[in-house]
Amino acid sequence: MSESLKIYTIPTCSDCNHAKRYFAENNIPYIEYNCEDDMKYPEEVFRLTGKQTVPTIVIQDKVFVGFADNFTEITKLLQ
């Protein structure tokens, strides 16, 4: 399940960094898409959410905008 975890980020986003730290500390593999590195990533975020907000986290077919606000649901999915 966790192989399908994607996170769209920017380097200065504290919620993005918190999410990546949580995933690393809990040995949860993820693929990071830095929205400052490639302009197609913000476009993907907008297609997924209708917004350009990071972190956007995709786990299987579920899309979450923000980590802290969705922490409980995200951790349940990753168990």
N, C-alpha and C positions, 0 to 999 in steps of 0.2 A: 504494500500500500504506500509506504513512505517514499518509494522510488518515484512516485508521481507528484511529489511535492515541488511546486515552483513558487518562487517569491520574486516579485518585481520590486526593485529598490532604487534609492539614490543614496550616495555615501553619507550625506549630512542628516539623514532621517533617523532620529533616535528610536522610534518604534521599529524601524527596519533592523537596526543594529541589535535591539533587544530580541527580536524574533530570531535572527541568525545566531545570536549567542545561545539562546534557549535550544535551538535545534542542534547546535554543535555540542553543547554540554550534555544533551540527551541522546547523542549518537543517531540523530535523525537525518538521513541524507536528503539533500535538497539541491535544486538547480536555481542559481541566482541569475536574474536578468537585471542588469544595471541600466536603468532608464536614461542615464547620462551618457552611456557608451554607444548606444544605438537608438536612433529615433524610431525604429519599428517597435521597440518595447513600450513606449508610452501609447502608441497606437493600439497595441494589443490590450493594454490595460483599459483603454477607453472602450474597445469592442467588448471586453468582458464585463465592465461595470457601468459604462456610461459616464465615467468620471476619469480624472487623471490624478488618482490618489495612490500613494504608496504608504506602507507596504500593501500590495495586493498579493494575496496568497491563494494558490490554487491547489487543492487536494482532491485528486480524482476529478469528480464533476462539480465540486463545491468551490465557490469563489468567496473569499473573505476580503473585505476592505478594512485594513487595520489589524494589528496583532493583539494589543492589549484589550480592545473592546470585544474580541472574539476568542480570547484565550481559552475559556472553558470548552467551547465547542471544538476548537482546533485540537486541544489535547485529548479530548474524547475520541476524535477521529483517528488520532495517531497511536492509540493504545492497541 
